[in-house]
Structure formats: C-alpha cells, structure tokens
C-alpha cells in the first residue's frame, strides 16, 4: 500500500510510465501492527500526496514502483491550450 505521483503525457500514443510509490512512516507500534495485522499509516488528507509543498514535509519510506502502459488519445485539447 502506498501513494504515488507521476505526470501524464500530453502527446498522443502509447507511453510507458513508471510511478514511484511511497507510504507514510509511522511509529514503531504502527509498523509492528502493519507487519502482523496488515494495512499501515494513512494520510489524513489524501490531497497532500499531490501537493508538492505538503508532500515534502512528510516522513515517508519507499513502497516500490508501479509500471504502466498508457494510451493517450487527444480530443478537443486545442480549446484548453494544449498543442500536439
């Protein structure tokens, strides 16, 4: 279990992405409980995972990587100021 953040491509086609994940580092009691019972510490506000200013203040540990193969199809992006 963990949180991750990666940028989505703004060009059409297939894109391989690797999203590095992390999880909050809890107390030693929370670590012991997560080892035997499962789960683990969670963020009180999941929005902190995407906010850079908040994310850098967290004590975290690595949780692995997620590999994605993402297909992007652009439609009406010109009206949002995105050029392909």
Number of C-alpha atoms within 10 A of each C-alpha: 12 19 18 16 13 11 8 10 14 13 14 13 11 12 14 10 15 15 15 16 17 19 21 17 16 16 10 9 9 15 16 13 14 14 11 8 10 11 13 17 16 14 13 7 7 10 10 15 18 13 11 9 10 11 13 11 9 14 11 14 13 13 15 14 13 11 10 11 10 14 12 14 11 13 8 8 12 10 8 7 8 11 10 9
